[in-house]
Structure formats: C-alpha cells, structure tokens
C-alpha cells in the first residue's frame, strides 16, 4: 500500500479526484453568490471621488496611525484578524474584507462578530461556503496557470492575487475611491515562495503585528511564521496589475507603509497626508 501511495498512478488518481470534487462544489455553490452580487451592486461608485486607506496587517502597523485615521474620520478597509487590535484602539475599519479560506475556516465566528459598515467575504466556489453574519459574499476566482486579472465588477467576481490586499484594492476601485492609500503592507514574510517554486526562510522577519495570530489559531503548535508561505513574486505581479489598471483609469494608489518592501506604488509619508487637508 505504501509503495502504491508513492506511485505516479496514485498521485494522478488523487489529482483527478480533487478536480472532480472541485467541479461538483462549483456547480453546487454557484447560486450561493447571486444574492451577494445584487447586494454589492448598491456600492458601485458609492464613494465616488473620495480616498480610503487599505490597512495591511504587517509589523509596521501602529495603533498611533490607526488612531489618526479615526481622528480625521478617514474611510478605511481592513482585513483578516485585524480584530485582534480592537482591545487596544477605538478605531474600527469602515469596510472589512477576508478572502483566505484557512482564515475563514478557523475564525468564521470571530469574523461574524466584526462590526463594520460593510463586510465583504470573497470565497471560491470550489471550496466550502461559510455563512458569515452581516457579510456580502462575492465570488473569488482562483489563479489559473499564474495568470493575473483585475476585476472591474466585483459583483461578478474578484481575482486572487496572493494577498487580501489585492482583493481590497479591487473592492475600493469598484466603490469609486480615486485615492487608495496602503498602510501596514510590508510585503515580506518569514517564508516566501518565488515564481520558480523556491522557498526562502528568514526567521528574523516578522509576518504581522504582535498579536495578529496565536498558536491556537493555527493549531498543532505552529506559529504564524511557521505556517504561512507567501507567494511574493505572484503578489508583486498582482500589485503591478493593480497599478496598471489604476493608471489607465485615473486612480492613484499610494504606499504610506512605514518601511516594508513594496515598491510597486509611489511612496508617500503617512503624516503628510493629513497636513495637506
């Protein structure tokens, strides 16, 4: 049996089985997205001409910066386990997004408890569909052969770009924001996978802010840094696609992250954005 499990025939059979399973789930789940599609259409160009901040969960993110967003009444989009900071700040995101299946699977009860003006959950039709309280469900299209696309109509779908920030950018564009400012998007992880499949490890790098995810979140005693392998080249190319789309449609995407490795977008000093008001 062990020898068979190591054979090419076994792996071919397993791939075929998984392909059939995903196909069945797509058929069963496809109609689950219709109600969400209608609901999100109300937000098309809802914030026409305004600016928003997309909050990453990188180690550079500070409570002080979040409090400044609250002080100036800025619209913000945050994601995933940002709720782990709620006990230390009165700031709350205007819009909350999640697209990672493991995040949804392990924390869907906590995600349901998040209170925001708008909650958008992007899920793939090839996986299990979770019901999230107060959320609009939109369809997430998985990458095919490394191809990267940018959705101009999230009521139909959003495209995966290896990071929830890419999903949030597509949502922001759909809702009419003309200035999209990234904060806390460090674009670096302890474990990164390049386009050739090579995985590099740097345990000195911290993936997220201090109390982002606990060992209990991942289970099996793993820490966040041990569990996440970031597709750095794929995500970089997704950001390049986002910039291309933005430039062609008169939208500015700026990077106000304090440090980090994301150089696709024009850098801007976070504090200077409020001096200009």
C-alpha positions as a Markdown table, in Angstrom:
| # | Residue | x | y | z |
|---|---|---|---|---|
| 1 | Unk | 0.0 | 0.0 | 0.0 |
| 2 | Unk | 2.8 | 2.4 | 0.9 |
| 3 | Unk | 4.5 | 1.7 | -2.4 |
| 4 | Unk | 1.3 | 2.4 | -4.3 |
| 5 | Unk | 0.8 | 5.7 | -2.4 |
| 6 | Unk | 4.2 | 6.8 | -3.6 |
| 7 | Unk | 3.5 | 5.9 | -7.3 |
| 8 | Unk | 2.6 | 8.3 | -10.1 |
| 9 | Unk | -0.6 | 6.5 | -10.7 |
| 10 | Unk | -1.8 | 7.2 | -7.1 |
| 11 | Unk | -1.0 | 11.0 | -7.5 |
| 12 | Unk | -2.7 | 11.1 | -10.8 |
| 13 | Unk | -5.8 | 9.5 | -9.4 |
| 14 | Unk | -5.8 | 11.9 | -6.4 |
| 15 | Unk | -5.5 | 14.9 | -8.7 |
| 16 | Unk | -8.4 | 13.6 | -10.8 |
| 17 | Unk | -10.5 | 13.0 | -7.7 |
| 18 | Unk | -9.8 | 16.5 | -6.4 |
| 19 | Unk | -10.6 | 18.0 | -9.8 |
| 20 | Unk | -14.0 | 16.2 | -9.9 |
| 21 | Unk | -14.7 | 17.3 | -6.3 |
| 22 | Unk | -13.9 | 20.9 | -7.0 |
| 23 | Unk | -16.1 | 20.8 | -10.1 |
| 24 | Unk | -19.1 | 19.4 | -8.1 |
| 25 | Unk | -18.6 | 22.1 | -5.5 |
| 26 | Unk | -18.6 | 24.8 | -8.1 |
| 27 | Unk | -21.9 | 23.6 | -9.5 |
| 28 | Unk | -23.5 | 23.3 | -6.1 |
| 29 | Unk | -22.1 | 26.6 | -4.8 |
| 30 | Unk | -22.5 | 28.8 | -7.8 |
| 31 | Unk | -26.0 | 30.0 | -6.9 |
| 32 | Unk | -24.8 | 31.0 | -3.4 |
| 33 | Unk | -23.2 | 34.1 | -4.9 |
| 34 | Unk | -26.3 | 35.6 | -6.6 |
| 35 | Unk | -27.7 | 37.3 | -3.5 |
| 36 | Unk | -24.3 | 38.8 | -2.7 |
| 37 | Unk | -23.9 | 40.0 | -6.3 |
| 38 | Unk | -27.2 | 42.0 | -6.0 |
| 39 | Unk | -26.2 | 43.5 | -2.6 |
| 40 | Unk | -22.8 | 44.7 | -3.6 |
| 41 | Unk | -24.1 | 46.5 | -6.7 |
| 42 | Unk | -25.5 | 49.1 | -4.4 |
| 43 | Unk | -22.0 | 50.1 | -3.6 |
| 44 | Unk | -20.8 | 50.7 | -7.1 |
| 45 | Unk | -19.2 | 54.2 | -7.1 |
| 46 | Unk | -20.8 | 54.7 | -3.7 |
| 47 | Unk | -17.7 | 56.6 | -2.6 |
| 48 | Unk | -17.0 | 58.3 | -5.9 |
| 49 | Unk | -14.0 | 60.6 | -5.8 |
| 50 | Unk | -13.1 | 60.0 | -2.2 |
| 51 | Unk | -10.0 | 58.5 | -0.7 |
| 52 | Unk | -9.6 | 55.4 | 1.5 |
| 53 | Unk | -6.8 | 53.7 | 3.4 |
| 54 | Unk | -6.3 | 49.9 | 2.9 |
| 55 | Unk | -4.8 | 48.6 | 6.1 |
| 56 | Unk | -2.3 | 45.7 | 5.9 |
| 57 | Unk | -1.5 | 43.6 | 9.0 |
| 58 | Unk | 2.3 | 43.9 | 8.7 |
| 59 | Unk | 4.6 | 44.5 | 11.7 |
| 60 | Unk | 4.9 | 48.2 | 10.7 |
| 61 | Unk | 1.3 | 48.9 | 11.6 |
| 62 | Unk | 0.9 | 51.0 | 14.7 |
| 63 | Unk | -2.0 | 51.9 | 16.9 |
| 64 | Unk | -1.0 | 55.6 | 16.7 |
| 65 | Unk | -1.6 | 55.6 | 12.9 |
| 66 | Unk | -4.9 | 53.9 | 13.3 |
| 67 | Unk | -6.0 | 56.4 | 15.9 |
| 68 | Unk | -5.1 | 59.2 | 13.4 |
| 69 | Unk | -7.4 | 57.7 | 10.8 |
| 70 | Unk | -10.2 | 57.8 | 13.4 |
| 71 | Unk | -9.3 | 61.3 | 14.4 |
| 72 | Unk | -9.6 | 62.6 | 10.9 |
| 73 | Unk | -12.7 | 60.5 | 10.0 |
| 74 | Unk | -10.9 | 58.6 | 7.2 |
| 75 | Unk | -12.5 | 55.7 | 5.4 |
| 76 | Unk | -10.5 | 52.5 | 5.9 |
| 77 | Unk | -10.6 | 48.9 | 4.6 |
| 78 | Unk | -9.0 | 46.3 | 6.9 |
| 79 | Unk | -9.0 | 42.5 | 6.8 |
| 80 | Unk | -8.4 | 39.2 | 8.4 |
| 81 | Unk | -7.5 | 39.2 | 12.1 |
| 82 | Unk | -7.4 | 43.0 | 12.5 |
| 83 | Unk | -9.9 | 42.4 | 15.2 |
| 84 | Unk | -7.0 | 41.4 | 17.5 |
| 85 | Unk | -6.2 | 45.1 | 17.8 |
| 86 | Unk | -9.7 | 46.2 | 18.8 |
| 87 | Unk | -9.0 | 45.9 | 22.5 |
| 88 | Unk | -6.2 | 48.5 | 22.2 |
| 89 | Unk | -7.9 | 51.1 | 20.0 |
| 90 | Unk | -11.2 | 52.7 | 19.4 |
| 91 | Unk | -10.5 | 52.8 | 15.7 |
| 92 | Unk | -12.6 | 50.4 | 13.6 |
| 93 | Unk | -12.5 | 49.7 | 9.9 |
| 94 | Unk | -15.3 | 51.2 | 7.7 |
| 95 | Unk | -15.1 | 48.1 | 5.4 |
| 96 | Unk | -13.8 | 44.7 | 6.4 |
| 97 | Unk | -12.6 | 42.0 | 3.9 |
| 98 | Unk | -11.5 | 38.4 | 4.1 |
| 99 | Unk | -10.6 | 36.0 | 1.3 |
| 100 | Unk | -8.2 | 33.4 | 2.8 |
| 101 | Unk | -10.0 | 30.1 | 3.1 |
| 102 | Unk | -8.0 | 28.9 | 6.1 |
| 103 | Unk | -8.7 | 32.2 | 7.9 |
| 104 | Unk | -12.4 | 31.8 | 7.2 |
| 105 | Unk | -12.4 | 28.2 | 8.2 |
| 106 | Unk | -10.6 | 28.7 | 11.5 |
| 107 | Unk | -12.1 | 32.1 | 12.6 |
| 108 | Unk | -15.5 | 32.4 | 10.9 |
| 109 | Unk | -17.2 | 33.0 | 14.3 |
| 110 | Unk | -14.8 | 35.9 | 15.1 |
| 111 | Unk | -15.3 | 37.2 | 11.5 |
| 112 | Unk | -19.0 | 37.2 | 12.1 |
| 113 | Unk | -18.6 | 39.2 | 15.2 |
| 114 | Unk | -16.7 | 42.1 | 13.5 |
| 115 | Unk | -18.9 | 45.2 | 13.3 |
| 116 | Unk | -18.2 | 47.4 | 10.3 |
| 117 | Unk | -20.3 | 49.5 | 7.9 |
| 118 | Unk | -19.6 | 46.9 | 5.2 |
| 119 | Unk | -18.3 | 43.4 | 5.4 |
| 120 | Unk | -17.1 | 41.6 | 2.2 |
| 121 | Unk | -16.2 | 38.0 | 2.2 |
| 122 | Unk | -14.6 | 36.6 | -1.0 |
| 123 | Unk | -14.9 | 32.8 | -1.4 |
| 124 | Unk | -14.0 | 30.4 | -4.1 |
| 125 | Unk | -16.9 | 28.2 | -5.5 |
| 126 | Unk | -14.5 | 25.2 | -5.4 |
| 127 | Unk | -14.4 | 25.2 | -1.6 |
| 128 | Unk | -16.8 | 25.1 | 1.3 |
| 129 | Unk | -19.1 | 28.1 | 1.6 |
| 130 | Unk | -19.4 | 29.6 | 5.1 |
| 131 | Unk | -22.2 | 31.8 | 6.2 |
| 132 | Unk | -20.8 | 35.0 | 7.9 |
| 133 | Unk | -23.1 | 37.3 | 9.8 |
| 134 | Unk | -23.7 | 40.6 | 8.1 |
| 135 | Unk | -21.4 | 39.8 | 5.2 |
| 136 | Unk | -21.8 | 40.2 | 1.5 |
| 137 | Unk | -20.4 | 37.2 | -0.2 |
| 138 | Unk | -18.7 | 37.7 | -3.6 |
| 139 | Unk | -17.0 | 35.1 | -5.8 |
| 140 | Unk | -13.2 | 34.7 | -5.7 |
| 141 | Unk | -11.6 | 33.4 | -8.8 |
| 142 | Unk | -8.5 | 31.3 | -8.1 |
| 143 | Unk | -5.4 | 31.9 | -10.2 |
| 144 | Unk | -5.1 | 29.7 | -13.3 |
| 145 | Unk | -1.5 | 29.0 | -14.5 |
| 146 | Unk | -0.2 | 32.1 | -12.8 |
| 147 | Unk | -2.4 | 34.4 | -14.9 |
| 148 | Unk | -3.3 | 37.6 | -13.0 |
| 149 | Unk | -6.5 | 39.6 | -13.7 |
| 150 | Unk | -8.1 | 42.7 | -12.2 |
| 151 | Unk | -11.9 | 42.8 | -11.7 |
| 152 | Unk | -13.7 | 46.0 | -12.7 |
| 153 | Unk | -17.0 | 44.5 | -11.5 |
| 154 | Unk | -16.8 | 42.7 | -8.1 |
| 155 | Unk | -20.5 | 41.8 | -8.3 |
| 156 | Unk | -19.4 | 39.2 | -10.8 |
| 157 | Unk | -16.1 | 38.3 | -9.1 |
| 158 | Unk | -12.8 | 39.3 | -7.7 |
| 159 | Unk | -9.5 | 37.7 | -8.6 |
| 160 | Unk | -7.0 | 36.2 | -6.2 |
| 161 | Unk | -3.6 | 37.9 | -6.2 |
| 162 | Unk | -1.9 | 36.0 | -3.4 |
| 163 | Unk | -2.9 | 38.6 | -0.8 |
| 164 | Unk | -6.1 | 40.0 | 0.6 |
| 165 | Unk | -4.8 | 43.5 | -0.1 |
| 166 | Unk | -5.3 | 42.8 | -3.8 |
| 167 | Unk | -8.9 | 41.8 | -3.2 |
| 168 | Unk | -9.4 | 45.0 | -1.1 |
| 169 | Unk | -7.9 | 47.2 | -3.9 |
| 170 | Unk | -10.4 | 45.7 | -6.4 |
| 171 | Unk | -13.2 | 46.4 | -3.9 |
| 172 | Unk | -12.0 | 50.0 | -3.4 |
| 173 | Unk | -11.9 | 50.7 | -7.2 |
| 174 | Unk | -15.4 | 49.3 | -7.6 |
| 175 | Unk | -16.7 | 51.5 | -4.9 |
| 176 | Unk | -15.4 | 54.6 | -6.6 |
| 177 | Unk | -12.4 | 55.6 | -4.5 |
| 178 | Unk | -9.9 | 57.7 | -6.5 |
| 179 | Unk | -7.1 | 57.8 | -4.0 |
| 180 | Unk | -6.2 | 54.5 | -2.4 |
| 181 | Unk | -3.5 | 54.6 | 0.2 |
| 182 | Unk | -1.8 | 51.4 | 1.6 |
| 183 | Unk | -0.7 | 51.3 | 5.2 |
| 184 | Unk | 1.0 | 48.4 | 7.0 |
| 185 | Unk | 1.5 | 46.5 | 3.8 |
| 186 | Unk | 5.1 | 45.4 | 4.5 |
| 187 | Unk | 5.1 | 42.8 | 1.6 |
| 188 | Unk | 7.6 | 40.5 | 3.3 |
| 189 | Unk | 7.2 | 37.2 | 5.2 |
| 190 | Unk | 9.5 | 34.8 | 7.1 |
| 191 | Unk | 8.8 | 32.2 | 4.4 |
| 192 | Unk | 8.4 | 33.3 | 0.8 |
| 193 | Unk | 8.0 | 31.3 | -2.4 |
| 194 | Unk | 9.3 | 32.8 | -5.6 |
| 195 | Unk | 7.9 | 32.2 | -9.1 |
| 196 | Unk | 10.3 | 29.3 | -9.7 |
| 197 | Unk | 8.9 | 27.5 | -6.7 |
| 198 | Unk | 11.9 | 28.1 | -4.4 |
| 199 | Unk | 11.1 | 28.8 | -0.8 |
| 200 | Unk | 13.3 | 31.1 | 1.2 |
| 201 | Unk | 13.3 | 31.3 | 5.0 |
| 202 | Unk | 14.3 | 34.2 | 7.2 |
| 203 | Unk | 13.1 | 33.7 | 10.8 |
| 204 | Unk | 14.2 | 37.2 | 11.7 |
| 205 | Unk | 11.3 | 38.6 | 9.7 |
| 206 | Unk | 8.0 | 39.1 | 11.5 |
| 207 | Unk | 5.0 | 38.4 | 9.4 |
| 208 | Unk | 2.4 | 40.5 | 11.2 |
| 209 | Unk | 1.8 | 42.9 | 14.1 |
| 210 | Unk | 2.4 | 41.5 | 17.6 |
| 211 | Unk | -0.9 | 39.8 | 18.5 |
| 212 | Unk | -2.1 | 39.1 | 15.0 |
| 213 | Unk | -2.4 | 35.3 | 15.2 |
| 214 | Unk | -1.7 | 32.9 | 18.1 |
| 215 | Unk | -0.5 | 29.3 | 18.1 |
| 216 | Unk | -4.1 | 28.3 | 18.9 |
| 217 | Unk | -5.2 | 29.9 | 15.6 |
| 218 | Unk | -3.0 | 27.6 | 13.5 |
| 219 | Unk | -3.2 | 24.6 | 15.7 |
| 220 | Unk | -0.6 | 21.8 | 16.0 |
| 221 | Unk | 1.6 | 24.1 | 18.0 |
| 222 | Unk | 2.5 | 26.1 | 14.8 |
| 223 | Unk | 3.2 | 29.8 | 15.0 |
| 224 | Unk | 2.1 | 32.2 | 12.3 |
| 225 | Unk | 5.6 | 32.4 | 10.8 |
| 226 | Unk | 5.8 | 28.6 | 10.5 |
| 227 | Unk | 2.5 | 28.2 | 8.7 |
| 228 | Unk | 2.5 | 31.0 | 6.1 |
| 229 | Unk | 4.4 | 30.7 | 2.8 |
| 230 | Unk | 3.9 | 34.0 | 1.0 |
| 231 | Unk | 3.9 | 33.9 | -2.9 |
| 232 | Unk | 6.0 | 37.0 | -3.1 |
| 233 | Unk | 6.5 | 37.1 | -6.9 |
| 234 | Unk | 2.9 | 36.3 | -7.6 |
| 235 | Unk | 1.7 | 39.0 | -5.2 |
| 236 | Unk | 4.2 | 41.6 | -6.7 |
| 237 | Unk | 2.9 | 40.9 | -10.2 |
| 238 | Unk | -0.7 | 41.3 | -8.9 |
| 239 | Unk | 0.2 | 44.7 | -7.5 |
| 240 | Unk | 1.8 | 45.6 | -10.8 |
| 241 | Unk | -1.5 | 44.7 | -12.5 |
| 242 | Unk | -3.4 | 46.8 | -10.0 |
| 243 | Unk | -1.2 | 49.8 | -10.7 |
| 244 | Unk | -1.6 | 49.3 | -14.5 |
| 245 | Unk | -5.4 | 49.3 | -14.1 |
| 246 | Unk | -5.3 | 52.3 | -11.8 |
| 247 | Unk | -3.1 | 54.3 | -14.1 |
| 248 | Unk | -5.4 | 53.6 | -17.0 |
| 249 | Unk | -8.5 | 54.8 | -15.1 |
| 250 | Unk | -7.2 | 57.9 | -13.3 |
| 251 | Unk | -6.9 | 56.2 | -9.9 |
| 252 | Unk | -3.9 | 56.8 | -7.6 |
| 253 | Unk | -2.6 | 54.0 | -5.4 |
| 254 | Unk | 0.0 | 55.3 | -2.9 |
| 255 | Unk | 2.0 | 53.4 | -0.4 |
| 256 | Unk | 2.2 | 55.1 | 3.1 |
| 257 | Unk | 3.6 | 52.0 | 4.8 |
| 258 | Unk | 6.4 | 52.8 | 7.2 |
| 259 | Unk | 9.2 | 50.8 | 5.6 |
| 260 | Unk | 8.5 | 47.4 | 4.1 |
| 261 | Unk | 9.5 | 46.1 | 0.7 |
| 262 | Unk | 6.6 | 47.1 | -1.6 |
| 263 | Unk | 8.0 | 49.4 | -4.2 |
| 264 | Unk | 5.3 | 49.0 | -7.0 |
| 265 | Unk | 3.4 | 52.1 | -5.9 |
| 266 | Unk | 4.6 | 55.6 | -5.3 |
| 267 | Unk | 5.7 | 56.1 | -1.7 |
| 268 | Unk | 4.1 | 58.9 | 0.4 |
| 269 | Unk | 4.7 | 59.9 | 4.0 |
| 270 | Unk | 1.7 | 59.0 | 6.1 |
| 271 | Unk | 1.8 | 62.1 | 8.3 |
| 272 | Unk | 2.0 | 64.4 | 5.3 |
| 273 | Unk | -1.4 | 63.2 | 4.1 |
| 274 | Unk | -3.1 | 65.0 | 6.9 |
| 275 | Unk | -1.0 | 68.2 | 6.6 |
| 276 | Unk | -2.5 | 68.5 | 3.1 |
| 277 | Unk | -6.1 | 68.7 | 4.4 |
